[in-house]
Amino acid sequence: MLDETIMKRRSYRNFDDRPVGKEVEDRLLTMTLRAPSGGNMQLWSMIRVQDPHKKALLARTCDGQDFIAKAPLVYIFLSDTHKFLEYFRFSGSEEKSGISMRKPGPGDFHLGMQDAMAAAQTCVLAAESLGLRSCYIGDIIENYEEVRKAFRLPDYAAPACMLVLGYPKKEITSPLLPRPENDDFYFVDEYPELDRERLDRMYRAQNEYSNPEHESETYADRYYKRKYSSDFMKEMNRSARVFLAPWLAE
Ligand SMILES: Cc1cc2nc3c(=O)[nH]c(=O)nc-3n(C[C@H](O)[C@H](O)[C@H](O)COP(=O)(O)O)c2cc1C
């Protein structure tokens, strides 16, 4: 059952208008919260975006992906150290322990990211089990200043990823997007010296899918032109530097 769900999942963007009922969403969130979390501290948070204006704002700030505005469920997953800083403060943890409070650092950010991504992927699979479909939106890390203002994000609570979910309008029948072969993909015991042949094998499936004519353009060439050098990836990097700054400050 679960293996079938995993093997059939695909990103879905064109949702039916049918709303997701409270009971179904409750089950979805209960399953999401079963995700593992470092120390069971839940160093992540989720914002359920229901205001249509805020969905429209996200469609714009996330590189103009209009389907975001039409998605019945929009969840922003945050790496959230702020929550625990507040909890320490309200509990008087510093005074009670006699250990002076340190500033949050990149490790705290990353732990929150690990929690947030474990929760998001649990949500994706839980959604499938409930007949829902989903798509990650990595562009949530763009335009941080605008997103921070719209959702009143404090320092030390930054976007990890976003999910849009809903019922499918119509199931997609085209083949699933390809993946590498297991043996081509993983490394054993240490990171190897990469050579052209190894990389060609690793990306053979994607290459053949996106370039059936076998022109000289590789998957790397396509990624380089369309993504790596794109304005939206420049914006992602600028924006991420801004929200990471408090965690990186000495
Ligand atoms: C971290 C992450 C960010 C993504 N961001 C976007 C996005 O902004 N827009 C989008 O349409 N799809 C996005 N996707 C979906 C990918 O394009 C999709 O997973 C990939 O092409 C493989 O397709 P599949 O999920 O159907 O197998 C994202 C996926 C991940 C894991």
The ligand as an SDF file (V2000), in Angstrom:
LIG
                    3D

 31 33  0  0  0  0  0  0  0  0999 V2000
   12.1870   21.3200   -2.7930 C   0  0  0  0  0  0  0  0  0  0  0  0
   11.2840   21.2970   -4.0040 C   0  0  0  0  0  0  0  0  0  0  0  0
   10.8860   22.4740   -4.5950 C   0  0  0  0  0  0  0  0  0  0  0  0
   10.0060   22.4650   -5.6800 C   0  0  0  0  0  0  0  0  0  0  0  0
    9.5340   23.6440   -6.1900 N   0  0  0  0  0  0  0  0  0  0  0  0
    8.6230   23.6450   -7.1660 C   0  0  0  0  0  0  0  0  0  0  0  0
    8.0370   24.8600   -7.6200 C   0  0  0  0  0  0  0  0  0  0  0  0
    8.3440   25.9510   -7.1320 O   0  0  0  0  0  0  0  0  0  0  0  0
    7.1030   24.7830   -8.6060 N   0  0  0  0  0  0  0  0  0  0  0  0
    6.7120   23.5960   -9.1440 C   0  0  0  0  0  0  0  0  0  0  0  0
    5.8450   23.6160  -10.0240 O   0  0  0  0  0  0  0  0  0  0  0  0
    7.2460   22.4190   -8.7500 N   0  0  0  0  0  0  0  0  0  0  0  0
    8.1770   22.4130   -7.7630 C   0  0  0  0  0  0  0  0  0  0  0  0
    8.6940   21.2310   -7.2980 N   0  0  0  0  0  0  0  0  0  0  0  0
    8.2680   19.9560   -7.8990 C   0  0  0  0  0  0  0  0  0  0  0  0
    9.3720   19.4000   -8.8100 C   0  0  0  0  0  0  0  0  0  0  0  0
    9.4030   20.1130  -10.0000 O   0  0  0  0  0  0  0  0  0  0  0  0
    9.0730   17.9080   -9.0320 C   0  0  0  0  0  0  0  0  0  0  0  0
    9.1240   17.2100   -7.8030 O   0  0  0  0  0  0  0  0  0  0  0  0
   10.1040   17.2780  -10.0040 C   0  0  0  0  0  0  0  0  0  0  0  0
   10.0150   17.8590  -11.2670 O   0  0  0  0  0  0  0  0  0  0  0  0
    9.8680   15.7730  -10.1250 C   0  0  0  0  0  0  0  0  0  0  0  0
    8.5490   15.5400  -10.5360 O   0  0  0  0  0  0  0  0  0  0  0  0
    7.5720   14.5730   -9.7190 P   0  0  0  0  0  0  0  0  0  0  0  0
    7.4190   15.1530   -8.3340 O   0  0  0  0  0  0  0  0  0  0  0  0
    6.2600   14.6150  -10.4770 O   0  0  0  0  0  0  0  0  0  0  0  0
    8.2070   13.2380   -9.7130 O   0  0  0  0  0  0  0  0  0  0  0  0
    9.5740   21.2300   -6.2240 C   0  0  0  0  0  0  0  0  0  0  0  0
    9.9930   20.0300   -5.6100 C   0  0  0  0  0  0  0  0  0  0  0  0
   10.8180   20.0660   -4.5240 C   0  0  0  0  0  0  0  0  0  0  0  0
   11.1920   18.7720   -3.8450 C   0  0  0  0  0  0  0  0  0  0  0  0
  1  2  1  0
  2  3  1  0
  2 30  2  0
  3  4  2  0
  4  5  1  0
  4 28  1  0
  5  6  2  0
  6  7  1  0
  6 13  1  0
  7  8  2  0
  7  9  1  0
  9 10  1  0
 10 11  2  0
 10 12  1  0
 12 13  2  0
 13 14  1  0
 14 15  1  0
 14 28  1  0
 15 16  1  0
 16 17  1  0
 16 18  1  0
 18 19  1  0
 18 20  1  0
 20 21  1  0
 20 22  1  0
 22 23  1  0
 23 24  1  0
 24 25  2  0
 24 26  1  0
 24 27  1  0
 28 29  2  0
 29 30  1  0
 30 31  1  0
M  END
$$$$
